[in-house]
């Protein structure tokens, strides 16, 4: 379409699950739900244990509320978020080793 002399793309009112990539080394699980009277699509990124998904938010939404784009919700805001990859869990002692600090504990 055109608005004020400028071309713009109009949403096609479809959420295609194939438009959302699978996470590298993982898979997505998708489902439909009626939320607030609107049909919405959801896809949750999953990884094979012990790997974890690379973002803190792992569920993508698509519908009229996202202008038919796959987005993640953080609080009340919707964000365009690239699909991450599955990765090994972060070693909690990594920062200790990097800093050169050694912590020892003993049990009695």
N, C-alpha and C positions, 0 to 999 in steps of 0.2 A: 504494500500500500504506500500511500504518500501522505505526509503530514507537514504542513507549512512549507511545501516545496521540497521536502527531503524524503527519500525512499526509506522504508523500514520494513522489517519482516514481521509478518503476522503469525502467531502460533497456529499450528494445524489442529489443535485440540486433541492430540494423541500423545500418550506416554508410551514410548516403545522401549521395552526392557532391553532390547538389543542395542539401544543407543547408550546404555550405561555399561561400561567395561566391567569385567570380572577383575578382582584384585589379582595382581601378579602372585602366583603360587597359591591361589585360593579360588573361591567361588562366591556367587551371590545367591541369596534366597529371596525371591520376590513374591509379593501377594498384593491383593486389592482390598480396599476397605472403604466404607462409606463413613466419612468424618464430616461432621457439621453439615450434613446434607449434600456433600460433594463426594463423587467417586475419586479416590486417590490411589496412587500406586506407591508401594514401598519396596525397597530392596535393602537387605541387610548383608553386609560383607562378612564372610566367614573364612577362617583359616584352619588348617589342620593342626591340632595340638602337636608340639607346644608353641607353634608360631602364633603371633598376635597380629591383628590388623594395625596398620601404621598410623591411624588417626584416632583421636579420642572419640570422635563421632563416627559410627559405622553404619548408620541408617540413612538412606537417601529417599527423598519424597518427590513425587511428580503429580501435578494436577493443575487446575485453574489457579490455585493460590501461588504456584511457582511459574506461571505463564508457560506451563508444559515443558519446563526444563527440570532435569534431575538436580536437586539441591539438598543440602543438609541443614538441619535445624539446630541452632545454638541459642537457647533461650527462646525469645519470641522472634528472632531474626532468621531469615533463610539466606544461605550462602552458596555460591557456586564453589564446589570443592572437587578437585581432581581426585580420581580414585587412586588410592595408595596401593601398597603391596603388603603381603604377609611377610613378617620378619621374625627372627628369633627374639625372645623377650630380652629386655635390657637387663644386664647384670647389675644388681644393686651395688655391687662392690667395685664396679668399673671406675666410678669417680674417686674412690679411695685409692685405687691402684694408680690412677693417673696423677693424683696429687702427691704420691710418694709416701703418704701417711699409712702406717701399718697399725691396725687395731687387733689386739689379741684378747681373747677371753678364755677363762677357765671355768670349769664347773666343778663343784665339790659335792 
